[in-house]
Amino acid sequence: MTADFDTAFRAIPTVTVGGLPIAVLDRAAAADWMIRAARERPRGQRPLYLTSANGEVLARTASDPELATLIGDADQIVADGQPLVLASRYRCRTALPERVATTDLFHDVARRAERQGVTFYMFGATPEENDRAVANVRRTYPGLRLIGHCHGFLQGEALDARIAEIDALAPDILWLAMGVPHEQRFVARHADRLTNVGMIKTSGGLFNFLSGTNRRAPEWMQKASLEWLYRIWLEPRRLFWRYAVTNPKAIYLMATRSA
């Protein structure tokens, strides 16, 4: 980083929510910082690594030392969960201004990137989901410089070749959508080979929303911290027991490990 950018970026305040340091940023500020990093951060070094936390991540991080390390290695963590915002209002010295959901943040950044010539690469999801997501993004943002994309199911020599291709293309922002903890492991294992990439933003299931396969919860459910309930309604077999286990633990962590 340049000295000025490095100093400013590290000065972004954080609060501890559920045991993790969360950046005190709203969506607009988070998007502005991503664009600023893409334009100002010199290449030839490990890319900036941004990730997100919600209640499930808090619960899993508390019981999984490997994931705790992978998340803790991030240069910045934002709150992708309304319960974290609510907990900060009662348990932290400074309240988080709002939820920074990746499904919203992507569009905030894309609009800015389209105007300023910032480049994207979209890596992850299945081949079909990746193709549909990319097609929709290109249709929505025709001026966006989306310089490459690939599904996330590569191994061995094919993966090595793709990593080399991404580094050669040198995107400003690599959107990495593999889900927790796979995308965090990807960063740990391969970021040192992506020194021409400006930053990596882990993105979970973002591409499934961009493709149109998944739908967001109604806004009132998002504001009421009930998006998890909507997701259970859509995918009960896959998500019921996950949330039954992680939600109580996340509530406990937010109540006892926030400051």
C-alpha positions in Angstrom: 0.0 0.0 0.0 1.0 3.6 -0.3 1.9 5.1 3.0 -1.1 7.4 2.9 -3.5 4.6 2.0 -2.0 2.2 4.5 -2.4 4.8 7.3 -5.9 5.7 6.4 -7.1 2.1 5.9 -5.6 0.9 9.2 -7.3 3.8 10.9 -10.8 2.5 10.0 -12.4 1.9 13.4 -13.5 -1.5 14.5 -15.6 -2.9 17.3 -15.6 -6.5 18.6 -18.9 -8.3 17.9 -19.2 -11.9 19.0 -15.4 -12.1 19.3 -14.5 -10.7 15.8 -13.2 -7.2 15.0 -15.8 -5.7 12.7 -15.2 -2.5 10.7 -17.4 0.4 11.6 -18.5 1.1 8.0 -21.8 1.6 6.2 -22.2 0.1 2.7 -21.3 3.3 0.9 -18.1 3.8 2.8 -17.2 0.1 2.4 -17.7 0.4 -1.4 -15.7 3.7 -1.5 -12.8 2.0 0.3 -12.8 -0.9 -2.1 -12.7 1.4 -5.1 -10.0 3.5 -3.4 -7.9 0.4 -2.7 -8.3 -0.8 -6.3 -7.0 2.5 -7.6 -4.4 3.4 -5.1 -2.9 0.2 -3.8 0.4 -0.7 -5.6 0.7 -4.3 -7.0 3.5 -6.7 -6.6 2.4 -7.8 -3.1 -0.2 -10.0 -1.5 -3.7 -8.7 -2.4 -5.9 -7.0 0.2 -8.2 -9.6 1.7 -11.7 -8.5 2.7 -14.3 -10.9 4.2 -17.6 -10.8 6.0 -19.2 -12.2 9.1 -22.7 -13.1 10.1 -24.1 -15.1 13.0 -23.2 -18.5 11.4 -19.6 -17.3 10.9 -19.4 -16.2 14.6 -20.6 -19.5 15.8 -18.3 -21.6 13.5 -15.3 -19.4 14.2 -15.7 -19.9 17.9 -15.5 -23.7 17.6 -13.1 -24.1 14.7 -9.5 -22.9 15.3 -8.6 -23.2 11.6 -11.6 -21.0 10.5 -10.8 -18.5 13.3 -7.3 -18.1 11.9 -8.5 -17.8 8.3 -11.1 -15.2 9.2 -8.6 -13.4 11.5 -6.1 -13.1 8.7 -8.4 -10.8 6.8 -7.4 -7.2 6.4 -11.0 -6.2 7.0 -14.2 -7.9 8.2 -17.6 -6.3 7.6 -20.9 -7.2 9.1 -23.0 -9.2 6.7 -25.8 -9.9 9.2 -28.3 -7.6 10.8 -28.1 -9.3 14.2 -24.5 -8.1 14.5 -25.7 -4.5 13.9 -28.3 -4.9 16.6 -25.9 -6.4 19.0 -23.4 -3.6 18.5 -26.1 -1.0 19.5 -26.4 -2.6 23.0 -23.0 -4.2 23.6 -20.3 -2.1 21.8 -18.8 1.3 22.5 -19.7 2.3 18.9 -22.7 1.0 17.0 -22.3 -0.4 13.5 -24.1 1.9 11.1 -25.8 -0.8 9.1 -25.5 -4.2 7.6 -23.0 -4.5 4.8 -24.5 -7.5 2.9 -22.3 -8.7 0.1 -25.4 -9.1 -2.1 -25.9 -5.3 -1.8 -22.3 -4.3 -1.6 -21.5 -5.9 -5.0 -23.9 -3.5 -6.7 -22.6 -0.5 -4.8 -19.1 -1.3 -5.9 -20.1 -2.2 -9.5 -21.8 1.2 -10.0 -18.7 2.9 -8.9 -16.4 0.6 -10.8 -18.4 1.2 -14.0 -17.8 4.9 -13.7 -14.1 4.7 -12.8 -12.9 1.8 -14.9 -12.1 -0.5 -12.0 -11.9 -4.2 -13.2 -13.6 -7.3 -11.9 -13.0 -11.0 -12.0 -15.7 -13.4 -10.8 -14.5 -16.8 -9.5 -16.7 -19.4 -8.0 -20.0 -21.3 -8.0 -20.8 -24.0 -10.5 -20.2 -23.4 -14.2 -23.9 -22.8 -14.9 -24.3 -20.4 -12.0 -21.2 -18.5 -12.8 -22.2 -18.1 -16.5 -25.7 -16.9 -15.6 -24.3 -14.5 -12.9 -21.8 -13.0 -15.3 -24.4 -12.6 -18.0 -26.7 -10.8 -15.7 -23.9 -8.5 -14.4 -22.9 -7.6 -17.9 -26.5 -6.9 -18.8 -27.0 -4.7 -15.7 -23.6 -2.9 -16.0 -22.7 -2.7 -19.7 -19.8 -0.3 -19.0 -18.2 -2.5 -16.3 -14.9 -4.0 -17.1 -15.5 -7.6 -16.1 -12.3 -9.0 -17.6 -12.7 -12.7 -16.7 -14.7 -15.3 -14.9 -14.5 -19.0 -14.0 -16.4 -21.5 -11.9 -15.0 -22.7 -8.6 -14.6 -26.4 -9.2 -11.0 -26.7 -10.4 -8.2 -28.8 -8.9 -4.6 -29.5 -9.6 -3.1 -28.3 -12.9 -6.3 -26.7 -14.0 -6.5 -24.6 -10.9 -2.9 -23.7 -11.1 -3.4 -22.5 -14.7 -6.4 -20.5 -13.8 -4.6 -18.8 -10.9 -1.8 -17.8 -13.3 -4.4 -16.5 -15.7 -6.1 -14.4 -13.1 -2.7 -12.9 -11.9 -1.8 -12.1 -15.6 -5.2 -10.3 -16.1 -4.5 -8.3 -12.9 -8.1 -7.5 -11.9 -8.6 -4.7 -9.4 -11.2 -6.8 -7.5 -11.4 -10.6 -7.4 -14.9 -11.6 -6.2 -14.4 -15.1 -4.7 -17.6 -17.1 -4.2 -17.0 -20.5 -2.8 -18.6 -20.4 0.6 -17.1 -20.6 4.1 -14.5 -22.0 4.7 -13.5 -22.8 1.1 -13.0 -19.3 0.0 -10.9 -18.4 3.1 -8.7 -21.4 2.5 -8.3 -20.4 -1.1 -7.0 -17.0 0.1 -4.6 -18.6 2.5 -3.2 -21.1 -0.1 -3.1 -19.0 -3.2 -3.1 -15.2 -2.4 0.7 -15.1 -2.5 0.5 -16.1 -6.2 -1.9 -13.3 -7.0 0.3 -10.3 -6.5 -1.1 -8.5 -9.5 -4.6 -8.6 -8.0 -5.7 -5.5 -6.1 -8.0 -7.2 -3.6 -10.0 -10.3 -2.9 -13.5 -10.0 -1.6 -14.9 -13.3 -0.3 -18.6 -13.5 -1.4 -20.2 -16.7 -0.2 -23.4 -17.4 -2.2 -23.3 -14.1 -4.0 -23.3 -15.6 -7.5 -26.4 -17.6 -6.8 -28.2 -14.3 -6.2 -26.6 -12.6 -9.2 -27.7 -15.5 -11.4 -31.3 -15.2 -10.2 -31.4 -18.7 -8.7 -31.7 -17.4 -5.1 -34.1 -14.6 -4.0 -33.5 -12.1 -1.2 -35.9 -12.0 1.7 -38.4 -9.1 1.8 -36.9 -5.9 3.1 -38.9 -6.0 6.3 -37.5 -9.4 7.1 -34.0 -8.2 6.5 -34.4 -5.2 8.8 -36.0 -7.4 11.4 -33.0 -9.8 11.4 -35.2 -12.6 10.0 -33.5 -13.3 6.7 -32.3 -16.6 8.1 -35.9 -17.6 8.6 -36.7 -16.8 5.0 -33.8 -18.9 3.8 -35.0 -21.8 5.9 -38.4 -21.5 4.3 -36.7 -21.7 0.8 -34.2 -24.5 1.7 -35.5 -26.3 4.9 -33.7 -29.6 4.4 -30.3 -27.9 4.0 -30.6 -25.0 6.4 -32.9 -26.0 9.3 -30.4 -27.8 11.5 -27.5 -25.5 10.5 -29.4 -22.5 11.9 -30.8 -24.5 14.8 -27.3 -25.1 16.0 -25.5 -21.8 15.0 -28.2 -19.2 16.0 -28.3 -19.9 19.7 -24.5 -20.0 19.8 -24.2 -16.7 17.9 -26.6 -15.0 20.2 -24.5 -16.1 23.2 -21.3 -14.9 21.6 -22.8 -11.5 20.7 -24.0 -11.1 24.3 -20.8 -12.2 26.0 -17.9 -11.3 23.5 -18.8 -7.9 22.2 -17.2 -4.6 23.2 
